[in-house]
């Protein structure tokens, strides 16, 4: 049996060249992967004073870190070259205790650097958390898996009956400090709008303060950044900043009840309102439409694990639905964000109909799971197996809730 001829050994130089190329390609690939022409959640592009204060702190700390890195690497290279083992020198180098002056210096210098960083860090923290009694206060409540926003519209210092309650879109006036009271209804979530401020955990039973301020009117997006269960990745956030006059008009409109569609002018929407009253009152409230039925069926507390579902009174005034996962209106300019001027434009029927057709398929919520212990409540919106004509009726009705 003939033996296979051995392959000639590859030159060591070629092997080293390949390793060198690989060592260059890998960091370049990582660097390029961090580049994006469109990054709405880029924390390095602040759009408000609080986010800008964090960015300024980051710039200073990063500059210090670069200088420290440079001198550490320079010192390391100097030691490697100056005290390397030379050919033919087999003697063990003389052992010394060290240089007391150098040891004191490289102990004190890092301590001074850290003290400077700590000073500016604490000053920034105090600046971005300072609350004025006259600031607009909004309570932010994390839910599985959406965000609820409560406005103290009656000015009694509490959040409850008579106040505006909305979901998905946090609407604020532009150029004004807004005080958020961040909490949770179930598990730990984390509220984060990168361009307006840093992260703030939403913890059950606790209220954490967070200040935001948007320089200009616009839509700013974020994401829940604390793993909170099955649909954590589909728990998104939006802040819509409006000019003060438009914000005041929006807030006033949000306090109004929804109106029942006229059966003669819009029979399909009227049929959808009746279907909503019979099918959806166990979880959802549309003030002025199903108040009595909603209360009679337990205000959502008897059917839901979370004991709360989004208030739909002004559903059509929002840009998104289902935890801001889907666009409610068509993104006319194609920037992947439904902005204030696009709300009320062309309804995104395809995604709304798909949601009503089979919600658990669109967003994982364990809606068909029954908790242990005999509790028959569900988590999230189940599939009601609606007929296509019922879906059309509900879509027509929901479009009237502006």
LINZI-V6086 format. One record per backbone hydrogen bond with DSSP energy under -0.5 kcal/mol. NH is the residue of the N-H (numbers start at 0). CO is the residue of the C=O. E is the energy in kcal/mol with one decimal. If there is no record, write none. Layout:
# LINZI-V6086
nh co e
NH CO E
NH CO E
This chain:
# LINZI-V6086
nh co e
14 10 -1.6
15 11 -2.4
16 12 -2.1
17 13 -2.1
18 14 -2.2
19 15 -2.2
20 16 -2.3
21 17 -2.5
22 18 -2.6
23 19 -1.2
24 20 -2.7
25 21 -2.3
26 22 -0.7
27 23 -1.4
28 24 -2.7
29 25 -2.2
30 26 -2.3
31 27 -2.6
32 28 -2.1
33 29 -0.7
33 30 -0.9
34 31 -1.7
41 38 -1.5
42 40 -0.7
44 41 -1.4
46 194 -3.2
50 195 -0.7
51 47 -2.3
52 48 -1.9
53 49 -1.6
54 50 -2.2
55 51 -2.6
56 52 -1.9
57 53 -2.5
58 54 -2.5
59 55 -1.9
60 56 -2.5
61 57 -2.8
62 58 -2.1
63 59 -2.1
64 60 -2.5
65 61 -2.3
66 62 -2.0
67 63 -2.6
68 64 -2.7
69 65 -2.4
70 66 -2.3
71 67 -2.5
72 68 -2.6
73 69 -2.5
74 70 -2.6
75 71 -2.4
76 72 -2.6
77 73 -2.2
78 74 -2.3
79 75 -2.3
80 76 -2.5
81 77 -3.2
82 78 -2.1
83 80 -0.8
88 85 -1.9
89 87 -1.0
99 97 -0.7
102 98 -2.6
103 99 -2.6
104 100 -2.3
105 101 -3.0
106 103 -0.7
107 103 -2.6
108 104 -2.8
110 106 -1.1
111 107 -2.5
112 108 -2.5
113 109 -2.8
114 110 -2.0
115 111 -2.3
116 112 -2.4
117 113 -2.7
118 114 -2.2
119 115 -2.0
120 116 -2.3
121 117 -2.6
122 118 -2.2
123 119 -2.1
124 120 -2.5
125 121 -2.4
126 122 -2.0
127 123 -2.4
128 124 -0.8
129 125 -0.8
134 131 -1.9
135 176 -0.9
137 178 -2.5
138 149 -2.6
139 137 -0.5
139 180 -2.7
140 138 -0.5
140 147 -2.8
141 139 -0.5
141 182 -2.3
142 145 -2.5
144 142 -0.9
145 142 -1.0
147 140 -2.6
148 165 -2.5
149 138 -2.5
150 163 -2.7
151 136 -1.0
152 150 -2.2
154 151 -0.7
159 157 -0.5
162 159 -2.0
163 150 -0.9
165 148 -2.6
167 146 -1.9
168 166 -2.8
169 167 -0.6
169 237 -2.8
170 168 -0.8
171 239 -2.4
173 241 -3.0
174 213 -3.3
175 172 -0.9
177 211 -2.7
178 135 -3.1
179 177 -0.6
179 209 -3.5
180 137 -2.5
181 179 -0.7
181 207 -3.1
182 139 -2.8
183 202 -0.8
184 141 -2.7
185 186 -0.6
188 201 -2.3
190 199 -3.1
193 191 -0.6
195 192 -2.4
196 192 -2.0
199 190 -1.9
201 188 -2.8
202 200 -0.7
204 183 -0.6
205 202 -1.9
207 181 -2.7
209 179 -1.9
210 127 -0.6
211 177 -2.1
214 46 -3.1
214 212 -0.5
217 240 -1.5
219 238 -3.0
221 236 -2.2
222 191 -1.2
223 234 -2.1
224 189 -1.2
231 228 -1.7
233 230 -1.4
234 231 -1.5
235 233 -0.7
235 322 -2.1
236 221 -1.8
237 167 -0.9
238 219 -3.0
239 169 -2.4
240 217 -3.0
240 238 -0.6
241 171 -2.7
241 239 -0.5
246 242 -2.6
247 243 -2.5
248 244 -1.9
249 245 -2.5
250 246 -2.9
251 247 -2.1
252 248 -2.1
253 249 -2.1
254 250 -0.7
254 251 -0.7
255 252 -1.3
257 286 -3.1
265 261 -2.8
269 265 -2.2
270 266 -2.3
271 267 -1.9
272 268 -2.1
273 269 -2.1
274 270 -2.2
275 271 -2.6
276 272 -2.2
277 273 -1.7
278 274 -3.0
279 275 -2.3
282 279 -1.6
283 279 -2.6
288 285 -2.5
289 285 -1.4
293 289 -2.8
294 290 -2.1
295 291 -2.5
296 292 -1.7
297 294 -1.5
298 293 -2.7
300 297 -2.3
303 299 -1.4
304 377 -2.8
311 284 -2.3
312 284 -0.5
314 311 -1.6
315 400 -2.5
316 313 -1.6
316 400 -0.7
317 314 -1.5
320 325 -1.9
324 320 -1.0
324 321 -0.8
325 320 -1.9
327 318 -2.6
328 318 -1.0
329 345 -3.1
331 329 -1.5
333 330 -0.9
338 336 -0.8
341 338 -1.7
342 338 -0.9
342 339 -0.7
344 341 -1.8
346 344 -0.6
347 327 -2.6
348 346 -1.9
351 347 -1.8
352 348 -3.1
353 349 -2.0
354 350 -2.0
355 351 -2.1
356 352 -2.1
357 353 -1.8
360 357 -0.7
361 357 -1.1
361 358 -0.7
362 358 -2.2
368 365 -1.4
370 368 -0.6
370 376 -0.8
375 373 -0.5
377 302 -2.6
378 365 -0.9
379 377 -0.6
381 379 -0.6
383 381 -0.6
390 386 -2.2
391 387 -2.1
392 388 -1.8
393 389 -2.5
394 390 -2.5
395 391 -2.2
396 392 -2.1
397 393 -3.1
398 394 -1.8
399 396 -1.7
400 397 -1.3
401 399 -2.1
